Amino acid sequence: MPPAESLHQLSERDKMIFKRWMEQGSKYEQHWACVAPKKAPLPDLQDMADVRHPVDRIILAAMEGRAQG
């Protein structure tokens, strides 16, 4: 929503759209940029011998055709 000092107003049509959206069970979620990132689990490998860094697990899983993501 624009800040109040910008003096932008929603039209009656826009207000009705929001009202209908809420009546239909809309879900509010924070904007993705305001949500703290979460670490994704690393893929499991059968052979961990070549893993020296966590990125290796991602690359090796992709090479095995089991990439997540």
Backbone as a ProteinNet text record, in pm:
[ID]
protein_1_A
[PRIMARY]
MPPAESLHQLSERDKMIFKRWMEQGSKYEQHWACVAPKKAPLPDLQDMADVRHPVDRIILAAMEGRAQG
[TERTIARY]
85.1	0	89.4	46.2	125.9	118	222	218.4	107.5	54.1	-57.2	-22.9	100.9	138.2	140.8	133.8	132	-5	-107.4	-245	-310	-253.4	-315.5	-433.4	-542.6	-662.8	-705	-759.9	-814.8	-949.9	-976.6	-1107.7	-1211.2	-1338.9	-1445.3	-1437.8	-1403.8	-1390.1	-1278.9	-1164.7	-1053.6	-1092.2	-1165.9	-1209.6	-1302	-1389.9	-1481.3	-1403.8	-1302	-1219.2	-1151.3	-1094.5	-1030.7	-1132.4	-1250	-1353.4	-1394.7	-1417.9	-1456.6	-1345.5	-1222.2	-1106.5	-1100.4	-1123.9	-1121.1	-1237.7	-1353.8	-1470.6	-1452.1	-1371.4	-1347	-1236	-1188.4	-1089.9	-945.8	-919.7	-783.2	-685.9	-564	-459.4	-356.2	-324.4	-221.3	-86.8	9.6	146.2	238.4	343.1	439.1	508	551.1	626.2	752.9	792.2	907.3	1033.8	1048.2	1169.1	1175.7	1062	1057.4	1065.4	1073.3	1077.3	1221.5	1267.5	1404	1420.6	1529.9	1550.7	1574.9	1537.5	1559.6	1651.5	1739.4	1829.8	1752.9	1777.1	1717.2	1804.5	1742.6	1824.5	1911.7	2031.1	2121.8	2080.5	2096.7	2059.8	2148.1	2089.1	2164.4	2230.5	2349.4	2423	2458.2	2466	2506.6	2656.7	2732.5	2877.9	2922.7	2964.3	3005.3	3156.3	3227.4	3373.1	3424.4	3352.9	3399.5	3351.8	3280.8	3225	3328.5	3367.6	3461.3	3397	3286.8	3217.4	3068.2	2980.1	2834.4	2786.9	2851	2812.1	2835.6	2936.3	2964	2843	2771.4	2653.2	2545.9	2528.3	2428.3	2469.2	2596.3	2644.2	2639.8	2686.2	2686.9	2544	2452	2312.1	2255.7	2291.5	2244.5	2301.9	2426.6	2490.7	2425	2373.7	2304.4	2158.1	2115	1976.3	1877.3	1926.4	1839.8	1844.7	1865	1876.8	1745.6	1755.7	1638.4	1632.1	1511.8	1499.9	1476
-117.6	0	123.7	225.5	348.9	417.8	489.9	562.5	667.6	697.7	792.1	929.2	971.6	1104.9	1113.9	1001.1	1005.3	1047	1040.7	1079.8	993.5	877.6	784.6	717.1	704.1	643.3	525.1	422.2	310.6	351.4	307.1	334.3	244	275.4	191.3	51	43	-87.6	-169.7	-105.9	-174.9	-220.1	-134.7	-171.1	-291.9	-297.9	-412.6	-540	-527	-642.9	-696.9	-608.2	-651.3	-714.8	-654.1	-707.1	-847.4	-865.2	-996.4	-1098.1	-1056.6	-1143	-1191.6	-1101.4	-1137.7	-1230.3	-1203.3	-1287.6	-1429.1	-1443.4	-1574	-1651.1	-1597.7	-1669.2	-1640.9	-1518.9	-1483.2	-1511.9	-1543.9	-1567.6	-1457.1	-1397.4	-1294.5	-1360.8	-1329.6	-1375.3	-1256.1	-1255.2	-1146.7	-1155.7	-1042.5	-1038.1	-1120	-1194.7	-1283.5	-1211.1	-1084.9	-1010.9	-977	-988.9	-957.4	-1081.8	-1199	-1324.9	-1374.7	-1409.8	-1459.4	-1591	-1606.9	-1731.7	-1848.5	-1967.8	-2090.2	-2180.5	-2248.4	-2339.8	-2461.3	-2496.3	-2617.3	-2736.1	-2851.9	-2969	-3009.2	-3055.3	-3101.2	-3240.8	-3270.8	-3403.2	-3512.5	-3628.9	-3744.1	-3812.6	-3862.6	-3934.2	-4072.6	-4168.6	-4302.3	-4306.3	-4232.5	-4232	-4091.4	-4073.3	-3940.8	-3920.6	-4012.9	-4007.8	-3881.5	-3833.8	-3717.2	-3584	-3586.9	-3463.5	-3397	-3276.2	-3197.3	-3066.7	-3031.8	-2906.5	-2932.3	-2864.4	-2887.5	-2871	-2781.4	-2762.1	-2889.9	-2966	-3092.1	-3184.7	-3185.6	-3272.1	-3231.7	-3102.5	-3052.9	-3089.8	-3067.1	-3096	-3245.2	-3327.7	-3471.7	-3526.8	-3474.2	-3518.5	-3481.1	-3364.2	-3323	-3414.9	-3450.7	-3540.8	-3679.3	-3717.1	-3844.4	-3832.6	-3711	-3689.1	-3680.6	-3645.9	-3637.3	-3498.5	-3397.9	-3262	-3217.2	-3146	-3087.8	-2941.9	-2900.4	-2773.2	-2660.7
0	0	0	-72.7	-73.2	63.4	99.6	226.4	226	342.2	354.2	295.7	311.7	263	110.1	40.6	-105.9	-159.5	-76.3	-108.4	-216.6	-246.2	-340.6	-271.7	-342.2	-287.3	-374.6	-310.4	-386.6	-443.2	-564.3	-622.8	-556.7	-573.1	-517.8	-577.6	-705.3	-771.2	-704.2	-678.2	-611.8	-471.8	-400.1	-265.3	-268.7	-366.8	-379.4	-414.3	-496.4	-530.6	-405	-323.2	-199.4	-104.5	-94.9	-5.5	-50.1	-179.2	-231.6	-209.2	-229.4	-210	-64.4	30.3	172	207.4	151.9	178.7	124.3	22.1	-38.4	33.6	145	224.7	187.2	148.8	109.7	223.3	186.6	285.6	273.9	385.1	386.5	411.8	331	351.8	336.1	416.1	403.7	268.5	220.3	94.8	112.8	10.3	19.5	63.4	28.3	62.6	211.4	281.4	424.1	511	448.8	522.4	527.4	646.6	661.7	586.3	513.6	440.1	534.5	489.1	566.1	484.6	554.7	486.2	437	313.1	256.7	296	314.3	347.9	229.2	260.5	155.5	110.1	-18.3	-67.4	-6.4	15.5	63.1	-55.3	-31.7	-134.9	-82.1	-171.9	-131.4	-103.8	-184	-169.1	-132.2	-8.9	38.8	26.6	-39.2	-45.9	-115.5	-216.8	-293.2	-235.7	-124.7	-67.4	21.6	-18.5	61.9	109.1	45	75.8	54.7	129.3	111.9	-32.3	-108.7	-248.2	-329.2	-289.6	-358.9	-355.4	-244.6	-233.9	-334.6	-354.2	-449	-591.8	-623.6	-758.8	-787.2	-694.5	-715.7	-726.2	-648.7	-658.9	-795.7	-846.7	-978.6	-1086.8	-1069.4	-1165.7	-1162.5	-1046.9	-1034	-1077.3	-1111.9	-1154.1	-1039.8	-920.9	-804.3	-741	-820.9	-768.4	-707.5	-598.2	-533.7	-571.6	-608.6	-627.4	-694.4
[MASK]
+++++++++++++++++++++++++++++++++++++++++++++++++++++++++++++++++++++

